[in-house]
Amino acid sequence: MTISFHLLFSLLLPFSLSLSRADLPGTWELLVPDVGIASMHTAVTHFGTVVLLDRTNIGPSRLLLPKHHCRVDPKDKVLTHDCYAHSALYDPTTNQIRPLIIQTDTWCSSGQFLPDGTLLQTGGDLDGWKKIRKFKPCETTEFCDWEELNDVVLSHGRWYSTNQILPSGEVIIIGGKVSYSVEFYPPRQNGAVFFPFLADVEDRQGDNLYPYVHLLPNGKLFIFANNKAVLYDYDKNQILKKYPPLDGGPRNYPSAGSSVMLALEGDFSTAVIVVCGGAQYGAYITMDSSVPANGSCGRITATSDEPVWEMEEMPFARIMGDMVMLPTGEVIIINGAQKGTQGFDLASNPCLNPVIYRPDQPVGLRFMVLNPGTVPRMYHSTANLLPDGRILLAGSNPHYFYNFKAEFPTELRLEAFSPEYLSLDRVNIRPEIAMSPKTLHYGEEFEVDMKVTLPVVAPIEVNLGSAPFATHSFSQGQRLVKVNVKPAVPNNNGGYTITCVAPPNSMVAPPGYYMMFVVNQGVPSIAQWVQLVI
């Protein structure tokens, strides 16, 4: 039996840690040395641009607003007259940054894209506690900016809450500090609804904030907080199932690891949830940055009649890691630290090595260690999948007055990590989408034309990846759907045509914009944006 280098590497992890960066897969790239703001929330729009959000109450940023667009806040003792940007728009094609105007504080807020591609942004601290904001993206040649709603506010203040788009196109807003409730946008008539699960799992240090929320293909919500999870019917406000507790301690803020729902495929009836990492209980209370983080992962089939957690260990213990779904269905775990907990300067020993989680491999062989970076990405860092397949990394420790002298200072550098599928030796098998529809309706058959240098020798995948809102080690609304396809056939244009079937309903893939990737032998194309409409 032949064992590949990377499989052998995973098996011989202790030895492998001494290998040089050149021996490990993946490459790093500095995109912008100073974006001007500490990016603690990030989201990729369907125009390919990236929205970056900072706090408004920590003093001047390093990015000025346009003239005559200053912000006035009588309650801000430091910046009553504020001419500095606290949000920005990044264009990956040009590496240009444009300042945006945000009026209310978005610290530890939440977000989600609406079906028309508008970014809904909710809550925050201080004057942002009940605020609802919208960013309707535009072409890079056009002008678009934040709109702060004055006629609609949240029923309950939302600080550290989670948003999830629903099959109807509504957004549910769940939890927050001392907010044991859910509410919806557009607002429902009954306003906020008490959700006792969040109160029941709260402990002395919290650990019920930024709950992990996944929309299952049966239309119900899997909600995880602290070390417990439930199946929730949001229309009836009813808990349908309690899942077994996950061993290993708390997993949510301020002890957060991360979580993903693995790719939906086949008949789309099965949903598998993975939760990885976290802090040891008590690290946040004692503010002990030397306590080793949690290195375990739990995996559960949320749609099973008798679900159980399958446990495994990561190559590194990790707190504040970001789990990002790749176009292939694999998961990258990136950012974070190996000791401590969430909070400013409460973690140490940065975890610079990303790892790949390969869900189709057996336990013990699922993780592969990747090339380490050099920039610590600690508290308030983010990771997002870009349409070209790279991972965008931003932010870390947005201290008051942008402290650059701390051990892990405020981080203004913007980086990208390229997984192994973007390596030069894969260029000849990287597909290119020549033609694809801009709009899809549920259950309809459609065609995608692709080109590739070498002949197709393996089944082609067509995968739809959502654009989530990333913050605090969790990507709100993240999902990957592998649509059903027929074998690729040669066409008259020197390429191949793939006949596909759109997702069957909005429970499998809620309405909105998705990145459509063609994947050939594990190598994704540059994505084309497609809108799923009801």
N, C-alpha and C positions, 0 to 999 in steps of 0.2 A: 504494500500500500504506500502511495506517495503522499507525503505531508507537505503542504505549501509552507513557504517561509512565514507567512503571517499567522497561520494556524500554529506552527511550531513556536512562534513568538508568544502567542497567547498562553501556550502550555508552559513555557519557560519564563514566566513573567519576572521573577526576581533577577534572573540573569539578564533579561532584556532591558531592565532599567538602566544598565550601564552602557547600552548602545548609544551611538551618537545620533543626533537629529536626522542625519542623512539616511540612517538605516530604517527610519520609521515613516509610514505613509502620511501623506498630507503636507500641504505647504501653507505658509503664513504670508500675509501681505499687509503692509501699512498703507491704508487708503488716504486718510487725512490726519496729519499730525496734531491738529487742534481744531475741533469742530465748534469750539466756543461755548458749549454748554455741556453739563454732565448729564448724559442721556440715561434716564432710569426707566423710561417707557419707550418702546419702539414698535412700529408697525409698517409693513410694506404695502403701498397702495397699488391699485390695478394699472397705474401708469408707470409702475416700476420705481417710483420715488419712495423715500423712507421718511416717515414722521418721527422726529425725536422730541421728547418731552423731559423737562427738568422741573424742579421746584421753583416757586416764585418768591420764596421768603428766606433765601439764604444769602442775600447780598448780590452784588453785581456779577453777571456772567462775563465771559470774554467775547461776547458777540453783541454788537450794537444793533438796535432797531433802526429802521429807516427814519430819517428826520421827520419831526412833527408827529411821530407815532408813539410817544412815550405813554407809559402806564401810570395812572395816579391811584394810589392806595393810602388813604389817610391813616389806616390802622397799621401800616408797615413802618415801624420806627426807623428802619435802615434805609428803605427805598420808597419813601413817600412819593417821590417823583422818579419813576423808574424808566430809563431809556435803554435798558439792556434786554436782550431777547432771552426767553426761557423755554422757547420751542424753536425748532428749525426743520427745514425740509432738505433732505440729502438726495442728490441725484447720482446714483452709482455709475452712470455712463460717462459723466464728466467730472465726478468727485467735487462738485460744487455744493456749497451750503447757502441756503437762503433763510434769513431770520423770519420767524412767524410770531404773531402777537397773541399771547395768551394772557387773559386778564385775572383769572382766579387760580388759586393754588391747586396743583394736580399731584401733590406729594401722596404717593401710595394710593393712587386712583385706579380705575379699571376701564376697559374699553373693548370694543367689538365692531366689526364692519357690518353695516346694514346691507340688505339685498342690492341696493343701487350703488354700492361701493363707498358710501359715506362712512367715515369713521365716527362712531358714537363713543364719547368719552365721558365718564361719570364719576362724580365724587371727588374726594381729596381731603385736604386738611383746611382748617380755618375757613376762609370765605369760599372754599371749594367744596365744602362738606356735602351740600345738597345740590351742587351745580351739575347741569347737563350741558355738554359742548358738542359741537359737530365740526368735522373737517371734511369738506367735499373736495376730493382731489381733482387735479386738472393736469393738462399737458404742461411740460416744462416751459413752453413758450407763453403760457397763460399765467394769470395771477389767481391764487386761491389762498385763503387764510382761515383761521379759526372763527367760528360763530358761537357765541355764548348765549344760550337760550335764556330769555327773561320771563317768558310766559309759561314755561314748564319747569318744575323743579322736582327733585327726588322726594318721595314721601318720607323716607328715613335718610339720615346722613349716612354716607357710605365712605368709609376709610378702610382700606385693605379688603375690598370686596372682589368678586369674580363675576364676569359677564359671559354669557353664552347665547349665541343665536339659536333660535328654535325653528322647527319645521315650518311654522307659519310666517317666518321672517321677523317676528318679534324678538326682542332681546330680554332675557331674564337676568336680573342683577341680584346676586346672592351674597348675603352676609355683610361683614364689615365689623369694625370695632364697636362693641356693644350694640350691634344691629343684628338681632337674631330673627331675620325676616328675609323675604324675597319680594321683589316688585318687578315691573315690566316696563319696557319702552317699545311702542307708545304706551302711556300709562293705562292700566286697566281701571275700571270704575271703582274697584274695592281697594285700590292703592296698595300699600305694603301688607303682606300676609305673614303672620308669625310662623316661624320655622324652628320648632324647639330643638331639633337635632343639633343645631349650631351651639345652643346654650348647654346642651347635655355633654358635649365633648370638650367644652372649655375647661381648662385647668388653671392652676395658679399663674403660669406664665403665658397663657393664651393658647397657642397652637391650634386655634380654630380659624385663623385668618387666611385670606386668599385660599379658600377651599378649592380643591381640584374638582373641576366639573367637566364631565364628558357626556355629550348627547349620544345615547345608544341608538342603534338602528331600529329599535322598537319604539322610538319616540319618547322614552323615559330618560331621566337623568341619573347618572352615576355621580354621587357627590361624596367626596372623601375629605375628612377633616380630622386632625390629630392622628389617630391610628385606626379610625373607624370609617365605614362607608355604608351608604344606603342607596336603594333604588327609589327614586322620587317621581311621583306623578304631580307635576306642577299645576295642572288644571284642577285637580281635585285637592291639592295640598295634602297629599296622602303618601306616607312611606309604605311602599309595597314590599320591601325586603330589607333586612339588615344583613350585611355581609359579615363574615368572621373578622375579628380585629386583625390588623397586620402586626406581626411581631417586630420588635426592634426599636420601639419608642416612637415619639412623635415625628411627623413628616411635613407638617405645615408651619407657616410663619408663626413664631420666629425660629422654628426648628426645621425650615423647609429644605427638602430635597427637591424632587420634581416628578412629573407624571406625564404619560402619554397614553392615548388609545392607539393601539397598533392599527395598521392599514386594514380597511374594510375591503373584502373581496369575495369572490365566488357568488353565493346567493345572498351575501350581506347580512346573514342572520346572526353571525357570531361576532362579539366584540370582546377584545382582550385588553385589559388595562395593566399598565406597568407603573409602579411607584418605586423610585430609587433614591437612596441617600437620606440625609437629614442630620439633626444634631442629637447629642445625648441629652436626655431630660435633665434640667437643672443648669445647663451651660448658660442659658440666657439669664436666669435668676442671679447666678453668681458672677455673671459677666466674665467667665473664665475662657479665654481664647486658646487655652492649651489642651482642652478636652478633645480627644479624638472624635471626629465625625462618624456618622453611621455609614457603613459600607455595604449594607444589604439592599437587595431589590426584591420586591414582591410582585408576582404576576398572577392575575386572576381572570378567568373567563366570566365576565360580568353578566352574560346572558345565559349562563348555565343554571339548571335547576338546583344543583348542589355545588355552588362555587367554593373553591378553596384556594388559598394563597400558595403558590409555588415559590420557594425562596432560593436565592442565589447571591453570591458575593461579587461585587465589582472589583476591578483591579486596584482601585483606590477608594478609600473612604472619602465622602464628598458632601459638603454642605453648600447650598446655593448653586448647585449645578443646574444648567439649562438642558432639558431634553428636547431636541429638535428632530421632527420627522424629516427624513431625506426623501427625495423623489423615488428612490428605489424601494422604500418600505423599511429600510434600516433606520436606526435612531442614533444620532450623535449626542453624547453627553459632554458638555463643555462648560468652562467657567467654574468659579467656586473655590473652596478651600478644603483642606483636609482636617482642620481643627477649628473648634469654636462654634459660633452660632451666628444668626443674622443680627444685624445692627452695626452701627458705626464702630469700627475698630474692635469688633468682638470676635473676629476670626483671624487665623494665622495659617502659615504653611500653605500658600496658594497651590491649587491643583492645576498645574500648567498643561498637563497631558489630557487632551480630549480622548474619549474612547468611543468606539462604535459598538452598538448593541445589535446583534444579528438575530432577530426573533426566530428564524427558521432553524437555527442550530440547537443542539441539545444543551441542557444545563451543563455548565462547566466549559463550554466552548463558544459561548455567545459574545464574549467581549474581546475586542481587539484594541490594543493601545496605539495611539497615534502620536505624530510628531508634536512635541511640546511647544507652546508659545513662550513669549518672554514678558508679556504684560499681565500682571495679576488682575483678574477680574473678580472682585469681591462683592460686597453688598451693593445692590442697585445696579448690577450689570445685566446686559441683555444679549440674546442671540436670536437671529432671524434668518430663515432661508430666503435667499435671493432667487429671482427667476433664472439666473445663469448657473445655479447649483451651488454657489458658494454660501458660506455662513457668515453673516455680518455680526461683528462683535462691537459692543459699545458700552461706555459707562463704567463706573465703579466709585463708590464712596463720595457722594456729593456733599462734602462737609460744608458747614457754614463758611462763607467767604472763600470757598474753593481752596482748601488747605492742601498745599503741595509739599508740605514738610512732614506730614504724617508718614508712618511706616508704609502704609498703603494709601497713597494720596488720592485726591480727586483726579479722575482719569478722563482726559479729553481726547485721547487718540481713538480713531475709528479703524478697525482692522477687518480683514476677511480671512477665513480659513477655507482652503480648497481641499475637499476630501480626495481620496485616491482616485475616484472615478474621473477626476479632471486632470490626471497626470498625462504627460506627453505621450506615453506609450499606449494610451487609449484613444488618441485622436482619430485614428482610422475607423474606429467602431462607434464614435460618437454620432448619434443621428441628428439630423436637422429637420425641423418641421417646415415643409414647403407650403402646405395649405391646411387650414383647419377652420372650423366654424367659429364665429365670434359669440354665438348664443346657442344654448342647448335647452331643450325641453325634456322633462323626465320621461325615461323609457324609450326615447326616440333613437333610431339608428342613424349614425353619422359616419363620415369618412375623414381620415387624416392621411395626407400625403407626406412622406418623409424621404430624405435622401441620406445616404451613408456611403463612405468611401469603399469599404470592403463589403462583400456580399453578406446578406442576412443568413445566419446559420442557426439561430435560436429563436424561440418565441419572443415577440415584441410586446411590451407592456405600454398601455396608455393610462397614466395616473394623474388624478386631480388632487392638487394640494391647496388647502385653504391658506389665507393670509391672516395669521392670528395677531393678537395684541400681546406683546411680550413684556412681562414685568415680574420681578420677585421670583425668578426661577420657574415660572409657569407661563406657557403660551395659551392664552385664553381663546378658545374657539379653534384650536389646532386640530386638523384631521387630514387624512390621506385616503382617497378612494381609488382602488384599482378597478377601472371599468372593464367589463367583459369585451373581449376582442376576438376576431377571427384571424387566422394566420395572415401575415403580410404577403401581398402578391405584387409582382413587378407591374409597373404601369408604363405608359408611353413616354413619360418624361424622364426616364432613366432612374427612377426611384421606386418606391413601394407605396402601395395603398393599404391602409388598415381599416377594416370595417369594425366599428365599435357600437356599443349600446350605452346610452347615457344612464346614470344612476336611476333606479326605478322610482324613487320618491324622495321627498324632502326630509324624511327621517334619516335616510342614508347620507344625504348631502343637502344641507339647508340651502335655500336660495342665496345667490351672491356670486362674487367673482372668485375664480380658482385659477391657479397656475396649472396648465396642461403640459405634462411632460411625456415625451416618448422615450422609453427606456430600452436600450439594446445591450444585452449581455451585461447588465448592471451599470451601464453608462447612460445618464439622462441627457436629453437635448436641452437647449435653452427653452424655457417654457414660453408658451403663448397664453395670454389671458383669455378666459372664456367665462361667460356669465350664464349660470344656471337660473332659469326663471320658472316660476310656477305657472 
